[in-house]
Amino acid sequence: MVKIGATSSAPSVSIVIPCYNQGHYLRQAIDSVLSQDYPCIELIVLDDGSTDGTRAVLANYSGRFHFESHANMGQAGTLNKGWRMSKGEILSYLSADDFLLPGAVGRSVETLIATPGVVLTYCDFNRVDEESRVLWLVRAPDFSYRDLAVEIVCQPGPGVFFRRDAFERAGFWNERLRQNPDYEYWLRLGLEGEFVRIPEVLAAYRMHGESQSLATTDPSRSEELVNVISAHFRNHRMPPEISQGRAEAMSNAHMIAARQHLRSGRLLAALEHMRQAFGFHPRSYLRLRNWRMIAKGLVNRIGYKILKWLKRR
């Protein structure tokens, strides 16, 4: 880790935590930032119209960092508000139900300093349950923009850090999106420079009944990714070698939409998106990854409950 003293020119880091009805996890997220050994951290916590105990949790931290509440505006709008308020040269965000591990900020800043062409770092992370017990370790894939855009492999997870100047070039998050605002943003930010994986476990992603990876979604949210991919491949800045993969990307987006519909119990909608996926890219029939995705859509909530029970045993 970079040994940056309090009097050195350490780049300032701003971390925004948006919170909507996650008050029972929020304290751990906040404490994981406050306990970092990096000297220049600005923490901003924004309560996005919560109706649980979020405000009471925040009241315990009066004077330690900036926090405020506002009417519900969604994750993307809340993060955009936080980043407009922030002053850091390096930006990050942390979901209120996730947390950082010790040294995460310093290690990420070290990597950004050492690699000027890199605009974002991401790390390996633990998946944990409601009680913060480790379920399994996730080794994130190394970065490839083609994999991000065509294969729809979202390499960044919890514990991302990115340069403000690249953020300002790419623009703010799309506040119309509800299911995939982070992924859509990485598509745009990836056109500004390279992402790099730090092969260390520096964060934790919490699995629980309301987490996005397990939650059911309405039809429009289930199909949001199809619209994201369709719009992104009209971007004139897309490298030609990536643009050639549009049909495959659309096929993969439709397969993910099919999984979302299956997860939410809409079999006919899932079958229609599978039909469209195979229409865009007939070889999708032969991809084991796609059939695993469909199977995961059917059983992942049940599988998580079984895994949690086994961990308790």
Secondary structure, DSSP 8 states (H G I E B T S, - for coil): -----TTS----EEEEEEESS-HHHHHHHHHHHHT---S-EEEEEEEES--SSHHHHHHTTTTTSEEEEES--HHHHHHHHHHHH---SEEEE--TT-EE-TTHHHHHHHHHHH-TTEEEEEEEEEEE-TT--EEEEE------HHIIIII------SS-EEEHHHHHHH----TT-SS-HHHHHHHHHTTSSEEEEEEEEEEEEE--TTSTTT----HHHHTHHHHHHHHHTT-TTS-HHHHTTHHHHHHHHHHHHHHHHHHTT-HHHHHHHHHHHHHH-GGGGG-HHHHHHHHHHHHHHHHHHHHHHHHH-
